[in-house]
Amino acid sequence: MRYKLLYHPAIRDDLKKINEKLKKRIKKVLETRTATVPERYGEPLRKTLKGYWKMRVGDYRIVYRIVKQEIIILAIVHRKNIYKVSDKRKG
């Protein structure tokens, strides 16, 4: 089953801070792993981000939510800031 990827509007700002090589890795992960079997490669989050999942790509984390046939990408941020940023965006 293939999921449809939807992105939070702030993802553009996230990607501006990432170098091209890493952007390509992230794109590949999103299109292959996340869009096909997000539960296998992701890890469920807890507490304030319960219901969301995270996936690691180098020092960056991708936080997303699975809703039926869609995956909503909430943030792609460096690991030291990911939870603070994600918590603000989930609103």
PDB file of N, CA, C and O in Angstrom, chain B, residues numbered from 101:
ATOM      1  N   MET B 101       0.838  -1.170   0.000  1.00  0.00           N
ATOM      2  CA  MET B 101       0.000   0.000   0.000  1.00  0.00           C
ATOM      3  C   MET B 101       0.893   1.247   0.000  1.00  0.00           C
ATOM      4  O   MET B 101       1.881   1.314   0.732  1.00  0.00           O
ATOM      5  N   ARG B 102       0.545   2.198  -0.802  1.00  0.00           N
ATOM      6  CA  ARG B 102       1.315   3.442  -0.915  1.00  0.00           C
ATOM      7  C   ARG B 102       0.537   4.573  -0.249  1.00  0.00           C
ATOM      8  O   ARG B 102      -0.656   4.749  -0.493  1.00  0.00           O
ATOM      9  N   TYR B 103       1.223   5.330   0.588  1.00  0.00           N
ATOM     10  CA  TYR B 103       0.614   6.458   1.275  1.00  0.00           C
ATOM     11  C   TYR B 103       0.886   7.751   0.505  1.00  0.00           C
ATOM     12  O   TYR B 103       1.886   7.875  -0.202  1.00  0.00           O
ATOM     13  N   LYS B 104      -0.016   8.694   0.658  1.00  0.00           N
ATOM     14  CA  LYS B 104       0.170  10.014   0.062  1.00  0.00           C
ATOM     15  C   LYS B 104       0.902  10.879   1.085  1.00  0.00           C
ATOM     16  O   LYS B 104       0.489  10.951   2.242  1.00  0.00           O
ATOM     17  N   LEU B 105       1.984  11.534   0.666  1.00  0.00           N
ATOM     18  CA  LEU B 105       2.757  12.385   1.557  1.00  0.00           C
ATOM     19  C   LEU B 105       2.239  13.823   1.499  1.00  0.00           C
ATOM     20  O   LEU B 105       2.116  14.404   0.421  1.00  0.00           O
ATOM     21  N   LEU B 106       1.941  14.383   2.660  1.00  0.00           N
ATOM     22  CA  LEU B 106       1.527  15.778   2.781  1.00  0.00           C
ATOM     23  C   LEU B 106       2.518  16.472   3.711  1.00  0.00           C
ATOM     24  O   LEU B 106       2.985  15.880   4.684  1.00  0.00           O
ATOM     25  N   TYR B 107       2.832  17.718   3.410  1.00  0.00           N
ATOM     26  CA  TYR B 107       3.862  18.429   4.171  1.00  0.00           C
ATOM     27  C   TYR B 107       3.301  19.656   4.875  1.00  0.00           C
ATOM     28  O   TYR B 107       2.486  20.388   4.313  1.00  0.00           O
ATOM     29  N   HIS B 108       3.740  19.873   6.096  1.00  0.00           N
ATOM     30  CA  HIS B 108       3.421  21.099   6.828  1.00  0.00           C
ATOM     31  C   HIS B 108       4.061  22.260   6.060  1.00  0.00           C
ATOM     32  O   HIS B 108       5.153  22.093   5.517  1.00  0.00           O
ATOM     33  N   PRO B 109       3.417  23.426   5.998  1.00  0.00           N
ATOM     34  CA  PRO B 109       3.975  24.553   5.238  1.00  0.00           C
ATOM     35  C   PRO B 109       5.388  24.971   5.676  1.00  0.00           C
ATOM     36  O   PRO B 109       6.146  25.492   4.858  1.00  0.00           O
ATOM     37  N   ALA B 110       5.750  24.758   6.921  1.00  0.00           N
ATOM     38  CA  ALA B 110       7.065  25.169   7.428  1.00  0.00           C
ATOM     39  C   ALA B 110       8.196  24.231   6.994  1.00  0.00           C
ATOM     40  O   ALA B 110       9.362  24.513   7.270  1.00  0.00           O
ATOM     41  N   ILE B 111       7.875  23.133   6.329  1.00  0.00           N
ATOM     42  CA  ILE B 111       8.908  22.199   5.869  1.00  0.00           C
ATOM     43  C   ILE B 111       9.889  22.904   4.922  1.00  0.00           C
ATOM     44  O   ILE B 111      11.079  22.590   4.914  1.00  0.00           O
ATOM     45  N   ARG B 112       9.390  23.848   4.133  1.00  0.00           N
ATOM     46  CA  ARG B 112      10.284  24.593   3.225  1.00  0.00           C
ATOM     47  C   ARG B 112      11.406  25.273   4.008  1.00  0.00           C
ATOM     48  O   ARG B 112      12.563  25.253   3.587  1.00  0.00           O
ATOM     49  N   ASP B 113      11.067  25.867   5.134  1.00  0.00           N
ATOM     50  CA  ASP B 113      12.080  26.524   5.970  1.00  0.00           C
ATOM     51  C   ASP B 113      13.038  25.499   6.562  1.00  0.00           C
ATOM     52  O   ASP B 113      14.236  25.759   6.675  1.00  0.00           O
ATOM     53  N   ASP B 114      12.513  24.335   6.941  1.00  0.00           N
ATOM     54  CA  ASP B 114      13.368  23.267   7.471  1.00  0.00           C
ATOM     55  C   ASP B 114      14.412  22.859   6.442  1.00  0.00           C
ATOM     56  O   ASP B 114      15.590  22.707   6.765  1.00  0.00           O
ATOM     57  N   LEU B 115      13.974  22.681   5.202  1.00  0.00           N
ATOM     58  CA  LEU B 115      14.865  22.188   4.149  1.00  0.00           C
ATOM     59  C   LEU B 115      15.939  23.199   3.751  1.00  0.00           C
ATOM     60  O   LEU B 115      17.001  22.810   3.266  1.00  0.00           O
ATOM     61  N   LYS B 116      15.678  24.484   3.951  1.00  0.00           N
ATOM     62  CA  LYS B 116      16.668  25.508   3.628  1.00  0.00           C
ATOM     63  C   LYS B 116      17.921  25.375   4.492  1.00  0.00           C
ATOM     64  O   LYS B 116      18.997  25.822   4.096  1.00  0.00           O
ATOM     65  N   LYS B 117      17.787  24.771   5.654  1.00  0.00           N
ATOM     66  CA  LYS B 117      18.898  24.638   6.606  1.00  0.00           C
ATOM     67  C   LYS B 117      19.698  23.352   6.412  1.00  0.00           C
ATOM     68  O   LYS B 117      20.653  23.099   7.147  1.00  0.00           O
ATOM     69  N   ILE B 118      19.316  22.542   5.428  1.00  0.00           N
ATOM     70  CA  ILE B 118      19.944  21.233   5.220  1.00  0.00           C
ATOM     71  C   ILE B 118      20.724  21.243   3.913  1.00  0.00           C
ATOM     72  O   ILE B 118      20.266  21.791   2.910  1.00  0.00           O
ATOM     73  N   ASN B 119      21.917  20.625   3.932  1.00  0.00           N
ATOM     74  CA  ASN B 119      22.726  20.591   2.702  1.00  0.00           C
ATOM     75  C   ASN B 119      22.106  19.651   1.662  1.00  0.00           C
ATOM     76  O   ASN B 119      21.289  18.792   1.992  1.00  0.00           O
ATOM     77  N   GLU B 120      22.510  19.829   0.407  1.00  0.00           N
ATOM     78  CA  GLU B 120      21.902  19.102  -0.717  1.00  0.00           C
ATOM     79  C   GLU B 120      22.034  17.582  -0.607  1.00  0.00           C
ATOM     80  O   GLU B 120      21.096  16.847  -0.916  1.00  0.00           O
ATOM     81  N   LYS B 121      23.192  17.124  -0.169  1.00  0.00           N
ATOM     82  CA  LYS B 121      23.420  15.677  -0.065  1.00  0.00           C
ATOM     83  C   LYS B 121      22.419  15.055   0.923  1.00  0.00           C
ATOM     84  O   LYS B 121      21.828  14.011   0.648  1.00  0.00           O
ATOM     85  N   LEU B 122      22.245  15.704   2.053  1.00  0.00           N
ATOM     86  CA  LEU B 122      21.319  15.187   3.060  1.00  0.00           C
ATOM     87  C   LEU B 122      19.867  15.313   2.601  1.00  0.00           C
ATOM     88  O   LEU B 122      19.044  14.453   2.915  1.00  0.00           O
ATOM     89  N   LYS B 123      19.546  16.370   1.867  1.00  0.00           N
ATOM     90  CA  LYS B 123      18.188  16.521   1.318  1.00  0.00           C
ATOM     91  C   LYS B 123      17.839  15.341   0.416  1.00  0.00           C
ATOM     92  O   LYS B 123      16.716  14.837   0.449  1.00  0.00           O
ATOM     93  N   LYS B 124      18.800  14.906  -0.387  1.00  0.00           N
ATOM     94  CA  LYS B 124      18.561  13.760  -1.274  1.00  0.00           C
ATOM     95  C   LYS B 124      18.315  12.498  -0.471  1.00  0.00           C
ATOM     96  O   LYS B 124      17.435  11.708  -0.814  1.00  0.00           O
ATOM     97  N   ARG B 125      19.088  12.296   0.605  1.00  0.00           N
ATOM     98  CA  ARG B 125      18.873  11.128   1.473  1.00  0.00           C
ATOM     99  C   ARG B 125      17.488  11.163   2.101  1.00  0.00           C
ATOM    100  O   ARG B 125      16.790  10.150   2.149  1.00  0.00           O
ATOM    101  N   ILE B 126      17.098  12.334   2.581  1.00  0.00           N
ATOM    102  CA  ILE B 126      15.790  12.484   3.220  1.00  0.00           C
ATOM    103  C   ILE B 126      14.683  12.215   2.207  1.00  0.00           C
ATOM    104  O   ILE B 126      13.713  11.522   2.515  1.00  0.00           O
ATOM    105  N   LYS B 127      14.821  12.757   1.007  1.00  0.00           N
ATOM    106  CA  LYS B 127      13.810  12.539  -0.038  1.00  0.00           C
ATOM    107  C   LYS B 127      13.669  11.050  -0.348  1.00  0.00           C
ATOM    108  O   LYS B 127      12.559  10.540  -0.498  1.00  0.00           O
ATOM    109  N   LYS B 128      14.799  10.366  -0.443  1.00  0.00           N
ATOM    110  CA  LYS B 128      14.770   8.931  -0.735  1.00  0.00           C
ATOM    111  C   LYS B 128      14.063   8.163   0.383  1.00  0.00           C
ATOM    112  O   LYS B 128      13.249   7.280   0.116  1.00  0.00           O
ATOM    113  N   VAL B 129      14.375   8.499   1.625  1.00  0.00           N
ATOM    114  CA  VAL B 129      13.736   7.843   2.768  1.00  0.00           C
ATOM    115  C   VAL B 129      12.228   8.087   2.762  1.00  0.00           C
ATOM    116  O   VAL B 129      11.444   7.166   2.991  1.00  0.00           O
ATOM    117  N   LEU B 130      11.830   9.324   2.501  1.00  0.00           N
ATOM    118  CA  LEU B 130      10.401   9.647   2.487  1.00  0.00           C
ATOM    119  C   LEU B 130       9.672   8.890   1.386  1.00  0.00           C
ATOM    120  O   LEU B 130       8.575   8.378   1.606  1.00  0.00           O
ATOM    121  N   GLU B 131      10.270   8.817   0.210  1.00  0.00           N
ATOM    122  CA  GLU B 131       9.603   8.177  -0.923  1.00  0.00           C
ATOM    123  C   GLU B 131       9.621   6.658  -0.858  1.00  0.00           C
ATOM    124  O   GLU B 131       8.706   6.016  -1.372  1.00  0.00           O
ATOM    125  N   THR B 132      10.624   6.072  -0.247  1.00  0.00           N
ATOM    126  CA  THR B 132      10.698   4.612  -0.206  1.00  0.00           C
ATOM    127  C   THR B 132      10.154   4.038   1.097  1.00  0.00           C
ATOM    128  O   THR B 132       9.236   3.219   1.079  1.00  0.00           O
ATOM    129  N   ARG B 133      10.706   4.458   2.207  1.00  0.00           N
ATOM    130  CA  ARG B 133      10.313   3.875   3.489  1.00  0.00           C
ATOM    131  C   ARG B 133       9.020   4.455   4.043  1.00  0.00           C
ATOM    132  O   ARG B 133       8.087   3.721   4.370  1.00  0.00           O
ATOM    133  N   THR B 134       8.975   5.763   4.143  1.00  0.00           N
ATOM    134  CA  THR B 134       7.822   6.394   4.783  1.00  0.00           C
ATOM    135  C   THR B 134       6.546   6.237   3.967  1.00  0.00           C
ATOM    136  O   THR B 134       5.477   5.994   4.526  1.00  0.00           O
ATOM    137  N   ALA B 135       6.651   6.372   2.665  1.00  0.00           N
ATOM    138  CA  ALA B 135       5.451   6.302   1.824  1.00  0.00           C
ATOM    139  C   ALA B 135       4.926   4.885   1.658  1.00  0.00           C
ATOM    140  O   ALA B 135       3.792   4.708   1.213  1.00  0.00           O
ATOM    141  N   THR B 136       5.711   3.871   2.002  1.00  0.00           N
ATOM    142  CA  THR B 136       5.253   2.497   1.806  1.00  0.00           C
ATOM    143  C   THR B 136       4.992   1.755   3.118  1.00  0.00           C
ATOM    144  O   THR B 136       3.931   1.152   3.278  1.00  0.00           O
ATOM    145  N   VAL B 137       5.927   1.787   4.048  1.00  0.00           N
ATOM    146  CA  VAL B 137       5.754   1.080   5.326  1.00  0.00           C
ATOM    147  C   VAL B 137       6.226   1.958   6.496  1.00  0.00           C
ATOM    148  O   VAL B 137       7.259   1.675   7.104  1.00  0.00           O
ATOM    149  N   PRO B 138       5.482   3.006   6.808  1.00  0.00           N
ATOM    150  CA  PRO B 138       5.932   3.954   7.832  1.00  0.00           C
ATOM    151  C   PRO B 138       6.035   3.358   9.234  1.00  0.00           C
ATOM    152  O   PRO B 138       6.848   3.817  10.037  1.00  0.00           O
ATOM    153  N   GLU B 139       5.235   2.358   9.540  1.00  0.00           N
ATOM    154  CA  GLU B 139       5.277   1.752  10.867  1.00  0.00           C
ATOM    155  C   GLU B 139       6.536   0.904  11.073  1.00  0.00           C
ATOM    156  O   GLU B 139       7.005   0.758  12.202  1.00  0.00           O
ATOM    157  N   ARG B 140       7.070   0.358  10.014  1.00  0.00           N
ATOM    158  CA  ARG B 140       8.231  -0.514  10.122  1.00  0.00           C
ATOM    159  C   ARG B 140       9.502   0.288  10.429  1.00  0.00           C
ATOM    160  O   ARG B 140      10.326  -0.133  11.241  1.00  0.00           O
ATOM    161  N   TYR B 141       9.650   1.427   9.786  1.00  0.00           N
ATOM    162  CA  TYR B 141      10.886   2.194   9.924  1.00  0.00           C
ATOM    163  C   TYR B 141      10.794   3.316  10.945  1.00  0.00           C
ATOM    164  O   TYR B 141      11.819   3.842  11.378  1.00  0.00           O
ATOM    165  N   GLY B 142       9.593   3.686  11.331  1.00  0.00           N
ATOM    166  CA  GLY B 142       9.423   4.768  12.296  1.00  0.00           C
ATOM    167  C   GLY B 142       9.309   4.247  13.708  1.00  0.00           C
ATOM    168  O   GLY B 142       9.173   3.047  13.945  1.00  0.00           O
ATOM    169  N   GLU B 143       9.367   5.173  14.636  1.00  0.00           N
ATOM    170  CA  GLU B 143       9.233   4.841  16.044  1.00  0.00           C
ATOM    171  C   GLU B 143       8.157   5.749  16.638  1.00  0.00           C
ATOM    172  O   GLU B 143       8.225   6.965  16.462  1.00  0.00           O
ATOM    173  N   PRO B 144       7.171   5.194  17.333  1.00  0.00           N
ATOM    174  CA  PRO B 144       6.096   6.025  17.889  1.00  0.00           C
ATOM    175  C   PRO B 144       6.619   6.952  18.983  1.00  0.00           C
ATOM    176  O   PRO B 144       7.497   6.583  19.763  1.00  0.00           O
ATOM    177  N   LEU B 145       6.063   8.158  19.025  1.00  0.00           N
ATOM    178  CA  LEU B 145       6.453   9.128  20.043  1.00  0.00           C
ATOM    179  C   LEU B 145       5.476   9.073  21.208  1.00  0.00           C
ATOM    180  O   LEU B 145       4.384   8.517  21.093  1.00  0.00           O
ATOM    181  N   ARG B 146       5.884   9.659  22.331  1.00  0.00           N
ATOM    182  CA  ARG B 146       5.058   9.623  23.539  1.00  0.00           C
ATOM    183  C   ARG B 146       4.786  11.030  24.045  1.00  0.00           C
ATOM    184  O   ARG B 146       5.170  12.023  23.427  1.00  0.00           O
ATOM    185  N   LYS B 147       4.131  11.085  25.157  1.00  0.00           N
ATOM    186  CA  LYS B 147       3.802  12.318  25.874  1.00  0.00           C
ATOM    187  C   LYS B 147       3.064  13.310  24.981  1.00  0.00           C
ATOM    188  O   LYS B 147       2.016  12.970  24.432  1.00  0.00           O
ATOM    189  N   THR B 148       3.584  14.531  24.820  1.00  0.00           N
ATOM    190  CA  THR B 148       2.851  15.569  24.090  1.00  0.00           C
ATOM    191  C   THR B 148       2.751  15.275  22.600  1.00  0.00           C
ATOM    192  O   THR B 148       1.902  15.849  21.917  1.00  0.00           O
ATOM    193  N   LEU B 149       3.597  14.395  22.084  1.00  0.00           N
ATOM    194  CA  LEU B 149       3.567  14.044  20.661  1.00  0.00           C
ATOM    195  C   LEU B 149       2.997  12.642  20.430  1.00  0.00           C
ATOM    196  O   LEU B 149       3.278  12.016  19.408  1.00  0.00           O
ATOM    197  N   LYS B 150       2.209  12.160  21.366  1.00  0.00           N
ATOM    198  CA  LYS B 150       1.586  10.847  21.207  1.00  0.00           C
ATOM    199  C   LYS B 150       0.717  10.852  19.949  1.00  0.00           C
ATOM    200  O   LYS B 150      -0.031  11.802  19.713  1.00  0.00           O
ATOM    201  N   GLY B 151       0.813   9.807  19.153  1.00  0.00           N
ATOM    202  CA  GLY B 151       0.084   9.735  17.891  1.00  0.00           C
ATOM    203  C   GLY B 151       0.968  10.091  16.705  1.00  0.00           C
ATOM    204  O   GLY B 151       0.586   9.884  15.553  1.00  0.00           O
ATOM    205  N   TYR B 152       2.140  10.621  16.988  1.00  0.00           N
ATOM    206  CA  TYR B 152       3.109  10.953  15.947  1.00  0.00           C
ATOM    207  C   TYR B 152       4.226   9.919  15.945  1.00  0.00           C
ATOM    208  O   TYR B 152       4.401   9.167  16.904  1.00  0.00           O
ATOM    209  N   TRP B 153       4.968   9.896  14.863  1.00  0.00           N
ATOM    210  CA  TRP B 153       6.074   8.963  14.695  1.00  0.00           C
ATOM    211  C   TRP B 153       7.328   9.756  14.340  1.00  0.00           C
ATOM    212  O   TRP B 153       7.245  10.880  13.846  1.00  0.00           O
ATOM    213  N   LYS B 154       8.500   9.152  14.600  1.00  0.00           N
ATOM    214  CA  LYS B 154       9.746   9.784  14.187  1.00  0.00           C
ATOM    215  C   LYS B 154      10.582   8.796  13.394  1.00  0.00           C
ATOM    216  O   LYS B 154      10.487   7.580  13.565  1.00  0.00           O
ATOM    217  N   MET B 155      11.396   9.357  12.531  1.00  0.00           N
ATOM    218  CA  MET B 155      12.326   8.558  11.748  1.00  0.00           C
ATOM    219  C   MET B 155      13.653   9.307  11.717  1.00  0.00           C
ATOM    220  O   MET B 155      13.674  10.531  11.592  1.00  0.00           O
ATOM    221  N   ARG B 156      14.739   8.590  11.826  1.00  0.00           N
ATOM    222  CA  ARG B 156      16.070   9.174  11.878  1.00  0.00           C
ATOM    223  C   ARG B 156      16.744   9.110  10.517  1.00  0.00           C
ATOM    224  O   ARG B 156      16.723   8.076   9.849  1.00  0.00           O
ATOM    225  N   VAL B 157      17.351  10.238  10.107  1.00  0.00           N
ATOM    226  CA  VAL B 157      18.187  10.295   8.901  1.00  0.00           C
ATOM    227  C   VAL B 157      19.409  11.115   9.293  1.00  0.00           C
ATOM    228  O   VAL B 157      19.350  12.344   9.333  1.00  0.00           O
ATOM    229  N   GLY B 158      20.505  10.441   9.578  1.00  0.00           N
ATOM    230  CA  GLY B 158      21.697  11.142  10.062  1.00  0.00           C
ATOM    231  C   GLY B 158      21.389  11.811  11.391  1.00  0.00           C
ATOM    232  O   GLY B 158      20.832  11.184  12.292  1.00  0.00           O
ATOM    233  N   ASP B 159      21.750  13.088  11.516  1.00  0.00           N
ATOM    234  CA  ASP B 159      21.467  13.850  12.739  1.00  0.00           C
ATOM    235  C   ASP B 159      20.108  14.529  12.698  1.00  0.00           C
ATOM    236  O   ASP B 159      19.763  15.285  13.606  1.00  0.00           O
ATOM    237  N   TYR B 160      19.344  14.268  11.661  1.00  0.00           N
ATOM    238  CA  TYR B 160      18.030  14.887  11.508  1.00  0.00           C
ATOM    239  C   TYR B 160      16.931  13.889  11.813  1.00  0.00           C
ATOM    240  O   TYR B 160      17.100  12.678  11.670  1.00  0.00           O
ATOM    241  N   ARG B 161      15.799  14.434  12.237  1.00  0.00           N
ATOM    242  CA  ARG B 161      14.631  13.610  12.533  1.00  0.00           C
ATOM    243  C   ARG B 161      13.460  14.101  11.694  1.00  0.00           C
ATOM    244  O   ARG B 161      13.295  15.297  11.452  1.00  0.00           O
ATOM    245  N   ILE B 162      12.662  13.146  11.264  1.00  0.00           N
ATOM    246  CA  ILE B 162      11.432  13.442  10.539  1.00  0.00           C
ATOM    247  C   ILE B 162      10.290  13.044  11.466  1.00  0.00           C
ATOM    248  O   ILE B 162      10.204  11.892  11.891  1.00  0.00           O
ATOM    249  N   VAL B 163       9.419  13.990  11.779  1.00  0.00           N
ATOM    250  CA  VAL B 163       8.263  13.693  12.627  1.00  0.00           C
ATOM    251  C   VAL B 163       7.025  13.721  11.735  1.00  0.00           C
ATOM    252  O   VAL B 163       6.808  14.671  10.982  1.00  0.00           O
ATOM    253  N   TYR B 164       6.223  12.673  11.830  1.00  0.00           N
ATOM    254  CA  TYR B 164       5.057  12.555  10.962  1.00  0.00           C
ATOM    255  C   TYR B 164       3.901  11.887  11.687  1.00  0.00           C
ATOM    256  O   TYR B 164       4.064  11.288  12.750  1.00  0.00           O
ATOM    257  N   ARG B 165       2.728  12.008  11.078  1.00  0.00           N
ATOM    258  CA  ARG B 165       1.518  11.382  11.606  1.00  0.00           C
ATOM    259  C   ARG B 165       0.872  10.581  10.481  1.00  0.00           C
ATOM    260  O   ARG B 165       0.838  11.027   9.334  1.00  0.00           O
ATOM    261  N   ILE B 166       0.371   9.424  10.807  1.00  0.00           N
ATOM    262  CA  ILE B 166      -0.303   8.572   9.829  1.00  0.00           C
ATOM    263  C   ILE B 166      -1.807   8.740  10.013  1.00  0.00           C
ATOM    264  O   ILE B 166      -2.347   8.481  11.089  1.00  0.00           O
ATOM    265  N   VAL B 167      -2.476   9.179   8.946  1.00  0.00           N
ATOM    266  CA  VAL B 167      -3.930   9.369   8.979  1.00  0.00           C
ATOM    267  C   VAL B 167      -4.506   8.674   7.747  1.00  0.00           C
ATOM    268  O   VAL B 167      -4.415   9.181   6.629  1.00  0.00           O
ATOM    269  N   LYS B 168      -5.093   7.515   7.976  1.00  0.00           N
ATOM    270  CA  LYS B 168      -5.650   6.680   6.907  1.00  0.00           C
ATOM    271  C   LYS B 168      -4.599   6.411   5.831  1.00  0.00           C
ATOM    272  O   LYS B 168      -3.616   5.721   6.102  1.00  0.00           O
ATOM    273  N   GLN B 169      -4.777   6.931   4.633  1.00  0.00           N
ATOM    274  CA  GLN B 169      -3.849   6.690   3.514  1.00  0.00           C
ATOM    275  C   GLN B 169      -2.876   7.853   3.312  1.00  0.00           C
ATOM    276  O   GLN B 169      -2.226   7.951   2.272  1.00  0.00           O
ATOM    277  N   GLU B 170      -2.783   8.726   4.307  1.00  0.00           N
ATOM    278  CA  GLU B 170      -1.914   9.890   4.193  1.00  0.00           C
ATOM    279  C   GLU B 170      -0.889   9.922   5.317  1.00  0.00           C
ATOM    280  O   GLU B 170      -1.141   9.470   6.433  1.00  0.00           O
ATOM    281  N   ILE B 171       0.260  10.464   4.991  1.00  0.00           N
ATOM    282  CA  ILE B 171       1.292  10.710   5.986  1.00  0.00           C
ATOM    283  C   ILE B 171       1.539  12.211   5.987  1.00  0.00           C
ATOM    284  O   ILE B 171       1.910  12.800   4.972  1.00  0.00           O
ATOM    285  N   ILE B 172       1.327  12.808   7.140  1.00  0.00           N
ATOM    286  CA  ILE B 172       1.513  14.245   7.273  1.00  0.00           C
ATOM    287  C   ILE B 172       2.872  14.490   7.912  1.00  0.00           C
ATOM    288  O   ILE B 172       3.085  14.164   9.080  1.00  0.00           O
ATOM    289  N   ILE B 173       3.791  15.068   7.141  1.00  0.00           N
ATOM    290  CA  ILE B 173       5.138  15.359   7.624  1.00  0.00           C
ATOM    291  C   ILE B 173       5.065  16.674   8.390  1.00  0.00           C
ATOM    292  O   ILE B 173       4.759  17.719   7.815  1.00  0.00           O
ATOM    293  N   LEU B 174       5.344  16.617   9.680  1.00  0.00           N
ATOM    294  CA  LEU B 174       5.234  17.780  10.549  1.00  0.00           C
ATOM    295  C   LEU B 174       6.531  18.587  10.599  1.00  0.00           C
ATOM    296  O   LEU B 174       6.495  19.817  10.604  1.00  0.00           O
ATOM    297  N   ALA B 175       7.674  17.903  10.637  1.00  0.00           N
ATOM    298  CA  ALA B 175       8.952  18.609  10.758  1.00  0.00           C
ATOM    299  C   ALA B 175      10.096  17.733  10.287  1.00  0.00           C
ATOM    300  O   ALA B 175      10.056  16.508  10.404  1.00  0.00           O
ATOM    301  N   ILE B 176      11.122  18.392   9.747  1.00  0.00           N
ATOM    302  CA  ILE B 176      12.392  17.747   9.417  1.00  0.00           C
ATOM    303  C   ILE B 176      13.460  18.671   9.995  1.00  0.00           C
ATOM    304  O   ILE B 176      13.856  19.655   9.369  1.00  0.00           O
ATOM    305  N   VAL B 177      13.919  18.335  11.200  1.00  0.00           N
ATOM    306  CA  VAL B 177      14.761  19.247  11.966  1.00  0.00           C
ATOM    307  C   VAL B 177      15.900  18.473  12.625  1.00  0.00           C
ATOM    308  O   VAL B 177      15.795  17.266  12.841  1.00  0.00           O
ATOM    309  N   HIS B 178      16.991  19.177  12.941  1.00  0.00           N
ATOM    310  CA  HIS B 178      18.126  18.577  13.649  1.00  0.00           C
ATOM    311  C   HIS B 178      17.641  17.992  14.965  1.00  0.00           C
ATOM    312  O   HIS B 178      16.713  18.512  15.586  1.00  0.00           O
ATOM    313  N   ARG B 179      18.269  16.922  15.376  1.00  0.00           N
ATOM    314  CA  ARG B 179      17.806  16.172  16.552  1.00  0.00           C
ATOM    315  C   ARG B 179      17.732  16.991  17.832  1.00  0.00           C
ATOM    316  O   ARG B 179      16.921  16.679  18.703  1.00  0.00           O
ATOM    317  N   LYS B 180      18.555  18.033  17.975  1.00  0.00           N
ATOM    318  CA  LYS B 180      18.538  18.807  19.225  1.00  0.00           C
ATOM    319  C   LYS B 180      17.311  19.715  19.339  1.00  0.00           C
ATOM    320  O   LYS B 180      16.970  20.147  20.440  1.00  0.00           O
ATOM    321  N   ASN B 181      16.643  20.012  18.219  1.00  0.00           N
ATOM    322  CA  ASN B 181      15.489  20.917  18.240  1.00  0.00           C
ATOM    323  C   ASN B 181      14.170  20.270  17.823  1.00  0.00           C
ATOM    324  O   ASN B 181      13.128  20.924  17.876  1.00  0.00           O
ATOM    325  N   ILE B 182      14.188  19.035  17.422  1.00  0.00           N
ATOM    326  CA  ILE B 182      13.023  18.419  16.783  1.00  0.00           C
ATOM    327  C   ILE B 182      11.771  18.417  17.658  1.00  0.00           C
ATOM    328  O   ILE B 182      10.684  18.713  17.159  1.00  0.00           O
ATOM    329  N   TYR B 183      11.887  18.101  18.915  1.00  0.00           N
ATOM    330  CA  TYR B 183      10.691  17.968  19.754  1.00  0.00           C
ATOM    331  C   TYR B 183      10.063  19.310  20.087  1.00  0.00           C
ATOM    332  O   TYR B 183       8.839  19.431  20.147  1.00  0.00           O
ATOM    333  N   LYS B 184      10.894  20.315  20.302  1.00  0.00           N
ATOM    334  CA  LYS B 184      10.388  21.667  20.568  1.00  0.00           C
ATOM    335  C   LYS B 184       9.652  22.196  19.343  1.00  0.00           C
ATOM    336  O   LYS B 184       8.553  22.736  19.468  1.00  0.00           O
ATOM    337  N   VAL B 185      10.241  22.048  18.168  1.00  0.00           N
ATOM    338  CA  VAL B 185       9.641  22.523  16.921  1.00  0.00           C
ATOM    339  C   VAL B 185       8.351  21.753  16.623  1.00  0.00           C
ATOM    340  O   VAL B 185       7.330  22.358  16.294  1.00  0.00           O
ATOM    341  N   SER B 186       8.393  20.447  16.736  1.00  0.00           N
ATOM    342  CA  SER B 186       7.228  19.609  16.441  1.00  0.00           C
ATOM    343  C   SER B 186       6.063  19.928  17.361  1.00  0.00           C
ATOM    344  O   SER B 186       4.914  19.992  16.923  1.00  0.00           O
ATOM    345  N   ASP B 187       6.360  20.126  18.627  1.00  0.00           N
ATOM    346  CA  ASP B 187       5.309  20.429  19.603  1.00  0.00           C
ATOM    347  C   ASP B 187       4.605  21.739  19.259  1.00  0.00           C
ATOM    348  O   ASP B 187       3.392  21.848  19.440  1.00  0.00           O
ATOM    349  N   LYS B 188       5.339  22.730  18.767  1.00  0.00           N
ATOM    350  CA  LYS B 188       4.739  24.013  18.378  1.00  0.00           C
ATOM    351  C   LYS B 188       3.870  23.870  17.135  1.00  0.00           C
ATOM    352  O   LYS B 188       2.831  24.521  17.025  1.00  0.00           O
ATOM    353  N   ARG B 189       4.288  23.026  16.202  1.00  0.00           N
ATOM    354  CA  ARG B 189       3.585  22.901  14.910  1.00  0.00           C
ATOM    355  C   ARG B 189       2.334  22.031  14.958  1.00  0.00           C
ATOM    356  O   ARG B 189       1.445  22.193  14.123  1.00  0.00           O
ATOM    357  N   LYS B 190       2.249  21.132  15.896  1.00  0.00           N
ATOM    358  CA  LYS B 190       1.143  20.172  15.884  1.00  0.00           C
ATOM    359  C   LYS B 190      -0.207  20.820  16.076  1.00  0.00           C
ATOM    360  O   LYS B 190      -1.228  20.276  15.655  1.00  0.00           O
ATOM    361  N   GLY B 191      -0.219  21.980  16.707  1.00  0.00           N
ATOM    362  CA  GLY B 191      -1.402  22.768  17.014  1.00  0.00           C
ATOM    363  C   GLY B 191      -2.603  22.437  16.289  1.00  0.00           C
ATOM    364  O   GLY B 191      -3.642  23.063  16.498  1.00  0.00           O
TER     365      GLY B 191
END
